[in-house]
C-alpha cells in the first residue's frame, strides 16, 4: 500500500516527524538524504516499523505520496551561514518525481525567503510544475524537544505558512492529523521567521544567564538561588539556567550571509555562549590550584558528555571542547555517560569509567557537565575528591557550582 507521507531527511527533525505521523495512523515512508543520526532509540524505531513505517530506497516512491516534507539538516557552512546542500539535494530528488496536487513542506531551519527564493525554483525547474497552481508549497518550523516527555507532537501547536492561502490550508490539513492545534502564519516568510525567532530566543536567554553565572561567581552570589527566587514572578520572566555551553541541532542564526543585515544581539550571544567551555576549564584549573594540585597531570572525570540530559546525542556538545582544553593543559581526561559507550576526541578514544563512584573517588576533579537522571548526585558528592557542578543540580553546599 503506498504511503500518504514522505519524510525526506531522517535526522533530528525528520525522524520525530515520521514517528508522530506513524502514531497518528499516517502511512509514512522515510527517505534518507545522507548520513544522519536521529534522536530515536532502537525500540522506538521498531515500534515505527510495526506501525507501518517504511524506508524508501527508490526515489520514485516520492512521487506516490500526497504530502512530502523536507527535513534535511542545514549545518553551518565555512562562511558561518547555513549550508543548504542537503536541502538542495532533497529538492532535486523530489522534483524529478513530483506529481500535481502534492503538498510540499519544508521543515529544515532556514533563513526567511529560502522556501520561495531557493526551494521553489528547484522544485519548479525539476518538475515542470508551478508552485501554488500545480502543487502546494509551505513552510513549518520544526518544533522538536528531543527526549521530552512533556512536549509531545500532538500537544505542540504547529505553525504553517504557505505560498498561497490554498497552500496554507493544504499544509494545515496535513498537520491537523498530527497535532491538536495548527497556527496559520500570514505567509512563507512569516513562518520562516518564527523559526528564526524561536531559535534565537533560546540562545540569547542562555547567553544572558551564562553571563550572570560569571558575574555572580565574581560577586560571591548564589546564582541558582537568584534564579529560584526570580522564577516565582508570575509575569515578564522565564527561567533559563547556565551551563558549560550550548549544544543541540538548532544553531543560533545571526543572518550571516544574508543580504540585508545581521542580528547584533545574536552575534553577541554566540560569543558569550562559545566562551563557556573555556570558562569551565578556567574554573577547573583554579579549583585544582586552590587544592594544591596542578592541571598538568591531574586526573579529571567528565560526567555526562551529551548535549541534553537522558539523550544519546552528542551534536554540538560543549564536552568536546572542554576535554580538548583540559588535554592541552596536560590533564588526564576520562568520562562517564550511561548513553555513550564510546567517545573520541581529537580522533583518540577517551577512557570510559566503568564504575562511576570508584572513578570519582580516584579523580582529582570530577566535572558534572550533564545531569542524567541516573546520577545520584548526593552520593557522588560524597565520593568525589573535588566536584564542579556546571548544572546547579547538586544539593546546596555539596559541590562547587558554575
C-alpha positions in Angstrom: 0.0 0.0 0.0 1.5 3.4 -1.0 2.4 5.9 1.7 0.5 9.1 2.3 3.6 10.9 3.6 7.2 11.0 2.6 9.7 12.4 5.1 12.8 13.4 3.3 15.7 13.6 5.7 15.8 11.2 8.7 17.8 13.1 11.1 16.8 15.1 14.3 13.9 16.8 12.5 12.7 14.1 10.2 12.6 11.0 12.5 10.4 12.7 15.2 8.0 13.9 12.5 7.9 10.4 11.0 7.3 8.9 14.5 4.4 11.3 15.1 2.9 10.6 11.8 3.0 6.8 12.3 1.5 7.2 15.8 -1.4 9.2 14.2 -2.0 6.4 11.7 -0.5 8.2 8.7 1.2 5.7 6.2 4.7 7.1 6.1 7.8 6.5 4.0 11.2 7.8 5.1 13.9 8.8 2.6 17.4 9.5 3.7 19.4 12.4 2.4 22.8 11.3 3.8 24.5 10.0 7.0 22.0 11.0 9.7 21.6 10.3 13.4 18.1 10.8 14.7 17.2 11.0 18.4 15.1 7.8 18.4 16.0 4.6 20.2 16.1 1.2 18.5 13.0 0.3 20.4 11.2 3.4 19.1 12.3 2.6 15.5 11.0 -1.0 15.9 7.6 0.4 17.0 7.5 2.7 14.0 8.2 -0.2 11.6 5.4 -2.3 13.3 3.1 0.7 12.8 3.8 0.7 9.0 6.8 3.0 8.6 9.0 2.0 5.6 12.3 3.3 4.3 12.0 4.4 0.6 15.1 3.3 -1.2 13.7 4.1 -4.7 13.3 7.9 -5.1 10.4 7.1 -7.5 8.4 6.3 -4.4 8.4 10.0 -3.5 6.1 10.6 -6.4 3.3 8.4 -4.9 2.6 10.4 -1.8 0.1 13.2 -1.1 2.5 15.1 1.2 6.3 15.4 1.1 8.1 17.1 4.0 11.8 18.1 3.6 13.6 17.8 6.9 17.2 17.8 5.7 19.8 19.3 8.1 21.2 22.8 7.4 24.6 22.9 9.3 26.8 25.9 9.3 29.0 26.3 6.3 32.5 27.6 6.1 31.3 31.2 5.9 29.2 30.8 9.0 25.9 30.8 7.1 23.6 27.8 6.7 24.6 25.1 4.3 21.6 24.3 2.1 23.4 21.5 0.3 21.2 18.7 1.6 18.1 20.7 1.2 19.1 21.2 -2.5 19.8 17.5 -3.0 16.4 16.6 -1.4 14.6 19.1 -3.6 16.2 17.9 -6.8 15.4 14.3 -5.9 11.8 15.2 -5.1 11.3 17.4 -8.1 12.2 14.6 -10.5 9.2 12.6 -9.3 6.8 15.4 -8.2 3.2 15.0 -9.3 0.4 17.5 -9.4 -1.6 18.2 -6.3 1.2 17.1 -4.0 1.8 19.2 -0.9 5.5 20.0 -0.3 6.5 21.4 3.1 9.9 22.5 4.3 10.8 22.0 7.9 14.6 22.4 7.8 15.9 25.5 9.7 16.4 28.2 7.1 16.5 32.0 6.8 13.5 34.0 5.7 13.0 33.8 2.0 14.6 30.4 1.4 11.4 28.5 0.7 10.3 30.9 -2.1 13.6 32.0 -3.5 15.7 28.8 -3.2 13.4 25.8 -2.8 10.6 26.9 -5.2 12.8 27.3 -8.3 14.4 23.9 -7.7 11.0 22.2 -7.5 9.5 24.0 -10.4 12.5 23.6 -12.7 13.0 20.0 -11.9 9.3 19.0 -12.3 7.9 21.4 -14.9 5.1 22.2 -12.4 4.2 25.5 -10.9 4.0 26.1 -7.1 0.7 27.5 -6.0 -1.0 26.2 -9.1 0.1 22.6 -9.7 1.3 21.7 -6.3 1.2 23.3 -2.8 4.3 24.8 -1.1 4.5 25.7 2.5 7.0 26.1 5.4 6.6 24.9 9.0 9.2 25.4 11.8 10.3 22.1 13.3 9.3 22.1 17.0 11.1 19.1 18.4 12.1 18.8 22.0 14.3 15.6 22.0 13.8 13.3 24.9 10.9 15.4 26.4 8.0 13.6 27.9 6.0 16.8 28.5 6.0 18.2 25.0 4.5 15.6 22.6 3.9 16.3 18.9 0.1 16.1 19.5 0.2 18.7 22.2 2.7 21.1 20.4 1.0 23.6 18.1 2.3 23.7 14.5 2.9 27.0 12.6 2.1 26.9 8.9 2.8 29.4 6.2 2.0 28.8 2.6 2.9 30.4 -0.8 -0.8 31.0 -1.3 -3.8 30.7 1.1 -4.7 27.4 -0.6 -1.1 26.1 0.1 -1.5 27.1 3.8 -4.8 25.3 4.1 -3.4 22.1 2.4 -0.5 22.0 4.8 -2.8 22.8 7.7 -5.0 19.9 6.8 -2.0 17.6 6.9 -0.6 18.8 10.3 -4.2 18.7 11.7 -3.9 15.0 11.6 -0.8 15.1 13.9 -1.4 17.9 16.4 -4.3 19.4 18.4 -3.6 22.9 17.1 -2.5 24.5 13.9 -1.5 28.1 13.7 -1.6 29.8 10.3 1.1 32.4 9.6 0.5 35.1 7.1 2.8 33.6 4.6 6.1 31.7 3.9 8.4 34.4 5.3 6.5 34.9 8.5 6.6 31.1 9.2 10.3 31.0 8.4 10.9 34.0 10.7 9.0 32.2 13.5 11.7 29.5 13.4 14.4 32.3 13.5 12.9 34.0 16.5 12.3 30.8 18.5 15.8 29.5 18.0 17.5 32.8 18.7 15.3 33.4 21.8 16.8 30.3 23.4 20.4 31.2 22.6 20.1 34.9 23.7 18.5 34.0 27.0 21.0 31.3 27.7 23.8 33.8 26.9 22.3 36.2 29.5 22.2 33.7 32.2 25.7 32.4 31.3 27.0 36.0 31.8 25.1 36.2 35.1 26.8 33.0 36.2 30.3 34.5 35.6 29.2 37.7 37.3 27.7 36.0 40.3 30.8 33.9 40.9 32.9 37.0 40.9 30.5 38.7 43.4 30.1 35.6 45.6 26.4 35.4 44.9 24.5 32.1 44.6 23.0 32.4 41.1 21.0 29.3 41.5 19.2 30.8 44.5 18.7 34.0 42.4 17.0 32.0 39.7 14.9 30.1 42.2 13.6 33.3 43.6 13.2 35.1 40.2 11.1 32.4 38.7 8.4 33.0 41.2 7.5 36.1 39.4 4.3 35.3 37.5 4.8 37.6 34.6 7.7 39.0 32.5 10.2 36.4 33.4 11.1 32.9 32.1 13.8 30.9 33.9 16.8 29.8 31.9 19.8 28.1 33.5 23.5 28.4 32.8 25.7 25.6 31.6 29.1 24.7 30.2 28.0 25.7 26.7 25.1 25.3 24.2 24.7 22.2 22.1 22.0 20.7 20.0 20.9 20.9 16.4 19.2 24.4 16.5 22.2 26.7 15.9 21.8 30.4 16.6 21.2 32.4 13.4 22.6 35.9 13.2 21.7 36.1 9.4 25.3 35.6 8.4 25.4 35.7 4.6 22.0 37.5 4.4 21.9 40.4 2.0 20.3 42.9 4.4 21.9 42.7 7.8 22.9 40.7 10.8 21.4 40.4 14.3 23.9 42.1 16.6 22.4 40.6 19.8 22.5 37.1 18.4 26.2 37.7 17.4 26.9 38.7 20.9 25.0 35.7 22.4 27.1 33.4 20.2 30.3 35.0 21.5 29.1 34.6 25.1 28.0 31.0 24.8 31.1 30.0 22.9 33.3 31.2 25.7 31.6 29.0 28.3 33.7 25.8 27.7 36.8 27.9 28.2 35.4 29.4 31.4 34.6 25.9 32.7 38.2 24.8 32.2 39.5 28.0 33.8 37.3 27.3 36.9 38.5 23.7 36.9 42.2 24.8 36.8 41.6 27.3 39.6 39.8 24.7 41.8 42.7 22.3 41.4 45.2 25.0 42.2 43.3 26.0 45.3 43.5 22.4 46.5 47.2 22.2 45.9 47.1 20.5 42.5 48.2 21.4 39.1 46.0 20.9 36.0 49.0 19.2 34.4 48.9 15.6 35.3 45.5 15.9 37.1 43.0 13.1 36.7 39.8 14.8 35.5 36.5 12.9 35.2 33.8 14.3 32.9 30.2 13.3 33.8 27.6 13.4 31.1 29.0 14.3 27.6 25.8 14.5 25.6 24.3 17.9 24.9 21.0 17.2 26.6 20.1 15.0 29.7 18.9 11.5 29.2 19.6 11.5 25.4 22.3 9.8 23.4 23.0 12.8 21.2 26.5 14.4 21.0 25.6 17.1 18.5 27.4 20.3 19.4 28.1 19.1 22.9 30.4 21.5 24.8 32.0 18.5 26.5 34.2 18.0 23.4 35.9 21.4 23.7 36.2 21.1 27.4 38.0 17.8 27.0 40.3 19.2 24.4 41.3 22.2 26.5 41.9 20.1 29.6 44.1 17.8 27.5 46.0 20.9 26.3 46.6 21.8 30.0 48.1 18.3 30.4 45.3 16.8 32.3 44.4 13.1 32.1 40.8 13.0 31.0 38.2 10.2 31.3 34.4 10.3 31.1 31.3 8.6 32.2 27.9 8.7 30.4 25.3 5.9 30.5 24.2 6.9 27.0 27.6 7.0 25.3 29.5 3.6 25.3 32.5 5.1 23.4 33.7 8.7 22.8 36.5 10.0 20.7 38.1 13.4 21.0 40.8 14.6 18.5 40.5 11.2 16.8 41.5 9.5 20.0 39.3 7.4 22.3 38.7 8.9 25.7 38.8 6.3 28.5 35.4 5.4 29.8 34.9 4.9 33.5 33.0 1.6 34.2 32.4 2.2 37.9 31.2 5.8 38.5 31.9 6.1 42.2 35.3 4.4 42.0 36.3 6.8 39.2 35.0 9.8 41.1 36.9 8.8 44.2 40.1 8.3 42.1 39.8 11.5 40.1 41.4 14.7 41.3 38.5 16.6 39.9 35.0 15.5 38.7 33.1 17.9 36.5 29.3 17.4 36.1 28.6 18.5 32.5 25.2 16.9 32.0 22.7 15.8 34.7 21.3 12.5 33.6 18.5 11.1 35.8 20.6 8.0 36.7 23.2 10.1 38.5 22.9 10.0 42.3 24.4 13.4 43.0 24.2 13.2 46.7 26.2 10.0 46.7 28.5 11.3 44.1 29.3 14.5 46.1 30.4 12.3 49.0 32.7 10.1 46.9 34.3 12.7 44.7 37.5 14.3 45.9 36.5 17.6 44.2 33.3 18.2 42.3 32.5 21.1 39.9 28.8 21.2 39.1 28.1 23.2 35.8 24.3 22.5 36.0 23.4 23.6 39.5 22.0 20.1 40.1 23.8 19.0 43.3 22.5 19.8 46.8 23.5 23.2 48.1 27.0 23.0 49.6 27.7 19.6 48.1 29.9 20.9 45.2 31.4 23.9 43.7 28.8 25.3 41.3 29.4 27.2 38.0 
